[in-house]
Amino acid sequence: MATSFIDKARITVRAGKGGNGAVSFHREKYVAAGGPDGGDGGQGGSIIVQVDDNMSTLMDFRYKRKYVAENGVDGQGARKSGKDGKSLTIKVPRGTLIRDAETNEIIKDMSDSEPFVLCRGGKGGWGNTHFATPTRQVPRFAKAGLPGESHDVVLELKLLADVGLVGFPNVGKSTLLSVVSKAQPKIANYHFTTLYPNLGVVYVDEGVSFVMADIPGIIEGASGGAGLGHDFLRHIDRCRLLVHVVDVSGSEGRDPVADFDAICEELKQYSPELATRPQIVAANKTDICETTEGLDALRRHVEALGYPLYEISAAAHKGTRELVRKVAEALSALPPVAVYEPEYVPRPAEVDTSAPLSIEVVDGVWIVEGPWLQRLIANTNFGDYESRNWFDKMLRESGLFARMEEMGIQDGDTVSMYNLEFDYQR
């Protein structure tokens, strides 16, 4: 059965390129030598991810898979800097994990309300104003802007709920959620009524509340991909407490103990850690029990495992208040909802340095340019010592320095590479 609930999506994001610097000279009547006045290029727009509490699925990413921010505008004369490119804000539901598509490592857990810069825009190129010196008063060159960062990422929604309702389809989880909260899940008497998780805020007393999630019915084999359960088990990952709803009425000829064990086994297969999560067992539909045999057997079974059992009838609002108070009491002793720590560590960019670079000497400055050098500079953190060493190693291994020495570069000569300028040392 198809579902419109989308909780995983792969997208490509790319920040904007920086604008190019301008080559320009001040021209004014009666001013003999106005000097260089080329402005800098604008900064490329960044890709920013922001939580939107009005979103509950990743449906927006089902058809649109590529997100690109604006490029920076080129600089102009009269020292006019180009306009910065507009950043692009991508909105996601709270609880969305951003993972690196290649390694599956977590880049960011979007559980707070702070915007996260996923890809930074490229820096704008310098105009020729920057290159004027007492000995180089008429610089006839400027710098191109640098490319923005790009990334292939996977968005994965893991609900931020304190309590997860688990159990077989049609045991009354949706009804329970509708009774104890203001959520209005779809409820009907057939299997797989719930095709996507429903969230509800349960108010217990003044200042005491928690978020409860109705997870779609888990069936045997769910952890291996059967039914709907496999798609939605991830939403229980953050829950601090599980309320295991079991139908004890016998109306469908099911064995409550067997049902309980089957769901616990699916949780264990999916995640051994999840199977150890605290549980409260809610024996539901007690109002239509023809015999207490199933209820009594379930009570003996779960209490032997250390789980408390509460008799309820969600449809008749029987025992639900007592269950809610017990849940709130149990939550007060548990740590807060898990927030996943970032695992992703940016790796040095793979840059093919085999292509020749353009080397030109203008006004005594060695200007080096080329597509791979542009990418290399854009991916180097010059504030980090190891990154600078890696950058120097890449240039030496490419044969650039040897080629420049053959062309006659001397110690102390100025080398200019995009927005990087330094004195050459052998």
C-alpha positions as CSV (number, residue, x, y, z in Angstrom):
1,M,0.0,0.0,0.0
2,A,1.4,3.4,-1.0
3,T,2.0,6.1,1.5
4,S,2.2,9.9,1.1
5,F,4.4,10.2,4.2
6,I,8.0,10.9,3.1
7,D,10.6,10.5,5.8
8,K,13.8,10.1,3.7
9,A,15.1,12.1,0.8
10,R,18.4,12.6,-1.1
11,I,19.1,16.0,-2.4
12,T,22.0,18.0,-3.9
13,V,22.8,21.4,-2.6
14,R,25.2,24.0,-4.0
15,A,26.1,27.4,-2.6
16,G,26.6,30.3,-5.0
17,K,29.9,31.3,-6.7
18,G,31.6,34.5,-5.6
19,G,31.5,37.4,-8.0
20,N,34.6,38.5,-10.0
21,G,36.7,41.5,-9.0
22,A,36.8,44.4,-11.4
23,V,39.7,46.0,-13.2
24,S,39.0,49.7,-13.3
25,F,40.8,53.0,-13.1
26,H,39.5,56.3,-11.7
27,R,38.7,58.7,-14.5
28,E,38.0,62.3,-13.7
29,K,38.6,65.6,-15.4
30,Y,41.7,67.4,-14.2
31,V,42.8,64.3,-12.3
32,A,45.9,63.0,-14.1
33,A,46.3,59.6,-12.4
34,G,43.2,58.6,-10.4
35,G,44.6,55.1,-9.7
36,P,42.8,51.8,-9.6
37,D,39.2,51.7,-8.3
38,G,38.0,48.2,-9.2
39,G,35.5,46.9,-6.7
40,D,35.4,43.3,-5.2
41,G,32.9,40.7,-6.3
42,G,30.0,39.8,-4.0
43,Q,29.9,36.8,-1.7
44,G,28.1,33.8,-3.1
45,G,24.8,32.9,-1.3
46,S,24.9,30.0,1.2
47,I,22.6,27.0,1.7
48,I,21.0,27.3,5.1
49,V,18.8,24.7,6.7
50,Q,16.1,25.8,9.2
51,V,13.5,23.9,11.3
52,D,9.9,24.6,10.4
53,D,7.4,23.3,13.0
54,N,4.6,23.5,10.5
55,M,6.2,20.7,8.5
56,S,5.7,17.0,9.5
57,T,7.1,15.2,6.5
58,L,9.9,15.5,3.8
59,M,7.2,15.6,1.1
60,D,8.7,18.9,-0.3
61,F,11.8,17.0,-1.3
62,R,10.0,14.2,-3.3
63,Y,10.2,15.9,-6.6
64,K,12.7,18.8,-6.2
65,R,16.1,17.3,-5.5
66,K,18.5,20.1,-6.4
67,Y,18.9,23.4,-4.5
68,V,21.2,26.2,-5.7
69,A,21.9,29.5,-4.0
70,E,22.5,32.7,-6.0
71,N,26.0,33.7,-7.3
72,G,27.6,36.9,-6.1
73,V,27.5,39.9,-8.5
74,D,30.8,41.1,-10.2
75,G,32.5,44.2,-8.8
76,Q,32.4,47.5,-10.7
77,G,34.4,50.6,-11.1
78,A,34.4,53.5,-8.5
79,R,35.2,50.9,-5.8
80,K,31.7,49.5,-6.1
81,S,31.5,46.0,-4.6
82,G,29.2,43.5,-6.2
83,K,26.0,42.5,-4.4
84,D,26.2,39.4,-2.4
85,G,24.2,36.4,-3.7
86,K,21.0,35.6,-1.9
87,S,21.3,32.7,0.5
88,L,18.8,29.8,0.0
89,T,17.0,28.6,3.1
90,I,15.7,25.0,3.1
91,K,13.0,24.2,5.7
92,V,12.8,20.8,7.3
93,P,10.7,19.2,10.1
94,R,12.1,19.3,13.5
95,G,14.0,16.1,14.2
96,T,15.5,15.8,10.6
97,L,19.0,14.3,10.4
98,I,21.3,15.6,7.7
99,R,23.7,12.8,6.6
100,D,26.5,12.7,4.1
101,A,25.1,10.8,1.1
102,E,28.4,8.9,0.5
103,T,29.4,7.9,4.1
104,N,26.0,8.1,5.8
105,E,27.7,10.1,8.6
106,I,25.6,12.6,10.5
107,I,26.4,16.2,9.6
108,K,23.7,17.9,11.7
109,D,20.7,16.9,13.8
110,M,18.0,19.6,13.2
111,S,16.5,19.3,16.6
112,D,17.0,22.9,17.7
113,S,15.7,26.1,16.2
114,E,19.1,27.5,15.2
115,P,19.7,27.9,11.4
116,F,22.5,25.7,10.1
117,V,24.8,26.7,7.3
118,L,25.2,23.5,5.2
119,C,27.2,25.0,2.3
120,R,29.0,28.3,2.4
121,G,29.0,30.6,-0.5
122,G,32.2,31.3,-2.4
123,K,34.2,34.3,-1.6
124,G,34.1,37.2,-4.0
125,G,37.2,38.0,-6.1
126,W,39.3,41.1,-5.3
127,G,39.2,44.1,-7.5
128,N,42.5,45.7,-8.7
129,T,42.3,48.2,-5.9
130,H,43.7,45.5,-3.6
131,F,46.8,45.1,-5.7
132,A,48.1,48.7,-5.7
133,T,51.4,49.3,-4.0
134,P,53.9,52.1,-4.1
135,T,55.9,50.2,-6.7
136,R,52.8,48.8,-8.5
137,Q,50.5,51.8,-8.9
138,V,48.6,50.6,-12.0
139,P,47.6,46.9,-11.4
140,R,45.9,45.7,-14.5
141,F,44.5,42.5,-13.0
142,A,41.7,41.4,-10.6
143,K,40.6,38.1,-9.2
144,A,37.8,35.7,-10.1
145,G,35.4,34.7,-7.4
146,L,35.7,31.3,-5.8
147,P,33.1,28.5,-6.2
148,G,30.7,27.8,-3.4
149,E,30.6,24.5,-1.4
150,S,28.4,21.7,-2.7
151,H,27.2,18.5,-1.1
152,D,25.0,15.5,-1.7
153,V,23.1,14.8,1.5
154,V,20.4,12.5,2.7
155,L,17.6,14.0,4.9
156,E,16.2,11.5,7.4
157,L,13.3,12.3,9.7
158,K,13.4,10.9,13.2
159,L,10.5,12.2,15.2
160,L,11.2,14.2,18.3
161,A,8.8,12.4,20.6
162,D,9.1,11.5,24.3
163,V,6.8,8.5,24.1
164,G,6.3,6.1,21.2
165,L,3.1,3.9,20.9
166,V,4.1,0.5,19.6
167,G,2.0,-2.6,18.9
168,F,0.3,-4.5,16.1
169,P,-2.0,-2.8,13.7
170,N,-5.5,-2.1,14.9
171,V,-4.8,-2.6,18.6
172,G,-6.0,1.0,19.4
173,K,-2.9,3.2,19.3
174,S,-4.5,5.9,17.3
175,T,-7.6,5.9,19.5
176,L,-5.4,6.2,22.6
177,L,-3.5,9.1,21.1
178,S,-6.8,10.9,20.2
179,V,-8.1,10.4,23.7
180,V,-5.1,11.6,25.7
181,S,-4.1,14.5,23.4
182,K,-5.6,16.9,20.9
183,A,-4.2,14.9,17.9
184,Q,-6.8,13.8,15.4
185,P,-5.4,10.7,13.7
186,K,-7.5,8.8,11.2
187,I,-9.2,5.9,13.0
188,A,-11.0,2.9,11.4
189,N,-11.4,-0.8,12.0
190,Y,-9.0,-2.2,9.5
191,H,-5.3,-3.0,9.5
192,F,-2.7,-0.3,8.7
193,T,-5.1,2.6,9.4
194,T,-2.1,4.7,10.3
195,L,0.1,5.2,7.2
196,Y,2.3,7.8,8.8
197,P,3.3,8.8,12.4
198,N,0.9,11.1,14.3
199,L,2.2,13.4,17.0
200,G,0.2,14.7,19.9
201,V,1.0,16.8,23.0
202,V,-0.3,15.2,26.2
203,Y,-1.0,17.7,29.0
204,V,-0.9,16.1,32.4
205,D,-0.9,18.9,34.9
206,E,0.1,22.6,34.8
207,G,3.7,22.7,33.6
208,V,3.7,18.9,32.9
209,S,3.3,17.7,29.3
210,F,5.0,15.3,26.9
211,V,5.0,14.5,23.2
212,M,3.5,11.1,22.2
213,A,3.9,9.5,18.7
214,D,1.5,7.0,17.3
215,I,3.9,4.8,15.2
216,P,2.3,2.8,12.3
217,G,1.5,-0.8,13.3
218,I,4.6,-3.0,13.4
219,I,4.2,-6.5,12.0
220,E,6.4,-9.6,12.2
221,G,9.2,-9.2,9.7
222,A,9.1,-5.4,9.8
223,S,12.8,-5.1,10.8
224,G,13.5,-7.0,7.6
225,G,11.4,-4.7,5.4
226,A,8.0,-6.4,5.6
227,G,4.8,-4.3,5.7
228,L,5.0,-0.6,6.8
229,G,6.9,-1.1,10.0
230,H,10.4,-1.1,8.5
231,D,9.9,2.4,7.1
232,F,8.8,3.8,10.5
233,L,10.8,2.0,13.1
234,R,13.3,4.8,12.9
235,H,10.8,7.2,14.4
236,I,11.0,5.3,17.7
237,D,14.7,5.8,17.9
238,R,14.5,9.0,19.9
239,C,11.6,8.0,22.2
240,R,12.6,7.8,25.8
241,L,9.8,5.5,26.7
242,L,7.6,3.0,24.8
243,V,4.0,2.4,25.5
244,H,3.3,-1.1,24.2
245,V,-0.4,-1.4,23.4
246,V,-1.8,-4.9,23.3
247,D,-5.3,-6.0,22.4
248,V,-6.5,-8.3,25.2
249,S,-10.1,-8.6,24.1
250,G,-9.7,-11.7,22.0
251,S,-12.1,-10.2,19.4
252,E,-9.7,-11.0,16.6
253,G,-8.6,-14.4,17.9
254,R,-5.1,-13.1,18.7
255,D,-2.8,-14.3,21.6
256,P,-1.8,-11.2,23.6
257,V,1.4,-12.8,24.9
258,A,2.5,-13.9,21.4
259,D,1.7,-10.4,20.1
260,F,3.8,-8.8,22.8
261,D,6.8,-11.0,22.2
262,A,6.6,-10.6,18.4
263,I,6.8,-6.8,18.7
264,C,9.6,-7.0,21.2
265,E,11.5,-9.3,18.8
266,E,11.1,-6.8,15.9
267,L,12.4,-4.0,18.0
268,K,15.4,-6.1,19.0
269,Q,16.1,-7.1,15.4
270,Y,16.0,-3.4,14.3
271,S,18.1,-2.1,17.2
272,P,19.2,-4.1,20.3
273,E,19.5,-0.8,22.1
274,L,15.9,0.1,21.3
275,A,14.7,-3.2,22.7
276,T,16.1,-2.2,26.1
277,R,14.2,1.1,26.2
278,P,11.8,1.4,29.2
279,Q,8.3,0.1,28.4
280,I,4.8,0.4,29.9
281,V,2.3,-2.1,28.7
282,A,-1.2,-0.9,28.0
283,A,-3.7,-3.8,27.9
284,N,-6.4,-2.3,25.7
285,K,-10.0,-3.1,24.8
286,T,-10.7,-4.5,28.3
287,D,-14.3,-3.2,28.0
288,I,-15.1,-5.9,25.4
289,C,-13.2,-8.8,27.0
290,E,-15.4,-11.9,27.2
291,T,-12.8,-13.6,29.5
292,T,-9.8,-12.3,31.5
293,E,-7.7,-15.3,30.5
294,G,-5.6,-13.4,27.9
295,L,-5.3,-10.4,30.2
296,D,-4.2,-12.5,33.1
297,A,-1.6,-14.4,31.0
298,L,-0.2,-11.1,29.6
299,R,0.1,-9.6,33.1
300,R,2.0,-12.6,34.4
301,H,4.3,-12.5,31.4
302,V,5.2,-8.8,31.3
303,E,5.5,-8.4,35.1
304,A,7.9,-11.3,35.1
305,L,10.0,-9.2,32.7
306,G,9.8,-6.2,34.9
307,Y,7.3,-4.1,32.9
308,P,4.3,-2.5,34.6
309,L,0.9,-3.2,33.0
310,Y,-2.2,-0.9,33.0
311,E,-5.7,-2.0,32.0
312,I,-7.3,0.5,29.7
313,S,-10.1,1.0,27.2
314,A,-9.1,3.8,24.9
315,A,-12.5,3.8,23.2
316,A,-14.3,4.0,26.5
317,H,-11.8,6.4,28.1
318,K,-11.2,3.9,30.8
319,G,-7.9,3.9,32.7
320,T,-6.3,6.3,30.3
321,R,-5.8,9.1,32.8
322,E,-4.0,6.7,35.2
323,L,-1.8,5.6,32.3
324,V,-0.9,9.1,31.4
325,R,0.1,10.0,34.9
326,K,2.3,6.9,35.1
327,V,4.0,7.8,31.8
328,A,4.7,11.4,33.1
329,E,6.1,10.0,36.3
330,A,8.4,7.6,34.4
331,L,9.6,10.3,32.0
332,S,10.5,12.6,34.9
333,A,13.3,10.1,35.9
334,L,14.6,9.5,32.3
335,P,17.2,11.6,30.4
336,P,15.9,14.0,27.8
337,V,15.2,13.1,24.1
338,A,18.4,12.1,22.3
339,V,20.1,14.5,20.1
340,Y,22.6,12.9,17.7
341,E,26.1,14.3,17.7
342,P,27.7,15.1,14.3
343,E,30.0,12.3,12.9
344,Y,30.9,13.8,9.6
345,V,34.5,15.2,9.2
346,P,35.1,17.0,6.0
347,R,37.7,15.2,3.9
348,P,40.3,17.0,1.8
349,A,38.8,17.7,-1.6
350,E,39.9,15.3,-4.4
351,V,41.5,17.7,-6.9
352,D,43.0,16.6,-10.2
353,T,46.2,18.7,-10.4
354,S,47.4,17.3,-13.7
355,A,45.9,20.1,-15.9
356,P,48.4,23.0,-16.5
357,L,47.9,26.3,-14.8
358,S,48.1,29.7,-16.3
359,I,51.2,31.6,-15.1
360,E,51.6,35.3,-16.0
361,V,53.9,38.0,-14.7
362,V,52.1,41.4,-14.6
363,D,53.7,44.4,-13.0
364,G,56.2,42.1,-11.2
365,V,53.4,39.9,-9.7
366,W,53.2,36.2,-10.6
367,I,49.6,35.6,-11.3
368,V,48.6,31.9,-11.2
369,E,45.2,30.8,-12.2
370,G,43.3,27.7,-13.3
371,P,40.1,25.7,-12.6
372,W,41.7,23.1,-10.3
373,L,43.6,25.8,-8.3
374,Q,40.3,27.7,-7.9
375,R,38.7,24.5,-6.4
376,L,41.7,23.8,-4.2
377,I,41.7,27.3,-2.7
378,A,37.9,27.2,-2.1
379,N,38.3,23.9,-0.2
380,T,41.2,24.9,2.0
381,N,40.9,26.4,5.5
382,F,43.9,28.7,5.6
383,G,43.3,29.3,9.3
384,D,44.3,25.7,10.0
385,Y,48.0,24.8,10.0
386,E,47.5,21.3,8.7
387,S,45.2,22.6,5.9
388,R,47.9,25.1,4.8
389,N,50.5,22.3,4.8
390,W,48.2,20.2,2.7
391,F,47.7,23.1,0.3
392,D,51.4,23.6,-0.1
393,K,52.0,19.9,-0.6
394,M,49.4,19.8,-3.4
395,L,51.1,22.7,-5.2
396,R,54.5,21.2,-4.9
397,E,53.4,17.8,-6.1
398,S,51.6,19.4,-9.1
399,G,55.0,20.7,-10.3
400,L,53.8,24.3,-10.1
401,F,56.8,25.6,-8.0
402,A,59.3,23.8,-10.2
403,R,57.8,25.3,-13.3
404,M,57.8,28.8,-11.8
405,E,61.5,28.4,-10.8
406,E,62.3,27.5,-14.4
407,M,60.6,30.7,-15.5
408,G,62.8,32.7,-13.1
409,I,60.8,33.4,-10.0
410,Q,63.0,34.7,-7.1
411,D,62.6,34.6,-3.3
412,G,60.5,37.5,-2.2
413,D,58.6,37.8,-5.5
414,T,54.8,38.3,-5.0
415,V,52.6,35.4,-6.0
416,S,48.8,36.0,-6.5
417,M,46.3,33.2,-6.6
418,Y,42.7,34.4,-6.6
419,N,42.1,35.9,-3.1
420,L,45.5,34.6,-1.8
421,E,48.7,36.6,-2.1
422,F,52.1,35.7,-0.6
423,D,55.8,36.2,-1.0
424,Y,57.6,33.3,-2.7
425,Q,60.1,31.3,-0.6
426,R,62.0,28.3,-1.9
